[in-house]
Amino acid sequence: MKRFLILISLLMVVSRLLAMTESELTGSEDYIWGRGEAEDYEVAEQTALRNLSEQISVVVESSFWRQWEEINKTNMAGKV
């Protein structure tokens, strides 16, 4: 039992050491994050999701138009 408690304690310490801090996450260009603050958890979550989706919508729209243009160029080349 003593070994089990030592193992659990060690795992908890290691997991805390490997976790990212909020400043590391928000300052990194590798992650997209959203923030939501409210009295109610559900409202805060919806605000954070809205904030997050506003950041990624431009990337999705941009990719869609590139693919559409490439398809049209291929179709036009076949008709010539």
C-alpha positions in Angstrom: 0.0 0.0 0.0 2.9 2.3 0.8 4.4 1.8 -2.7 1.1 2.5 -4.3 0.7 5.9 -2.5 4.3 6.8 -3.4 3.6 5.9 -7.0 0.4 8.0 -7.1 2.2 10.9 -5.5 5.0 10.7 -7.9 2.6 10.7 -10.9 0.8 13.7 -9.6 4.1 15.7 -9.2 5.3 14.7 -12.7 2.0 15.6 -14.3 2.1 19.1 -12.7 5.7 19.6 -14.0 4.7 18.7 -17.6 1.5 20.8 -17.7 1.5 24.1 -19.6 0.8 27.3 -17.8 -1.9 29.8 -19.1 0.8 32.2 -20.2 2.6 29.5 -22.2 -0.6 28.6 -23.9 -1.9 32.1 -24.7 1.6 33.2 -25.8 2.2 30.3 -28.1 1.4 30.4 -31.9 1.0 26.6 -31.8 -2.4 26.8 -30.1 -5.7 28.6 -30.7 -7.7 29.3 -27.5 -10.9 31.0 -26.5 -11.8 32.8 -23.3 -15.2 33.1 -21.7 -16.1 34.7 -18.4 -19.6 34.7 -16.9 -21.5 34.0 -13.6 -22.9 30.8 -15.2 -20.6 27.9 -16.4 -22.6 27.3 -19.6 -22.6 30.9 -20.6 -18.8 31.1 -20.0 -18.3 28.0 -22.1 -20.5 29.3 -25.0 -18.5 32.6 -24.9 -15.2 30.8 -25.0 -16.4 28.6 -27.9 -17.6 31.6 -29.8 -14.3 33.4 -29.3 -12.5 30.3 -30.4 -14.6 29.8 -33.5 -14.1 33.4 -34.6 -10.4 32.8 -34.7 -10.6 29.7 -36.9 -13.4 30.6 -39.4 -11.1 32.6 -41.6 -8.7 29.7 -42.1 -11.6 27.4 -43.1 -13.0 29.9 -45.6 -9.6 30.6 -47.1 -9.0 26.9 -47.7 -12.4 26.4 -49.3 -11.9 29.1 -51.9 -8.4 27.7 -52.9 -9.9 24.3 -53.5 -12.7 25.7 -55.5 -10.4 27.7 -57.8 -8.2 24.6 -58.4 -11.2 22.5 -59.4 -12.4 25.2 -61.8 -9.0 25.5 -63.4 -8.9 21.7 -64.0 -12.3 21.7 -65.5 -11.5 24.6 -67.8 -8.3 23.0 -69.0 -10.2 19.8 -70.1 -12.7 21.8 -72.2 -10.0 23.6 -74.3 
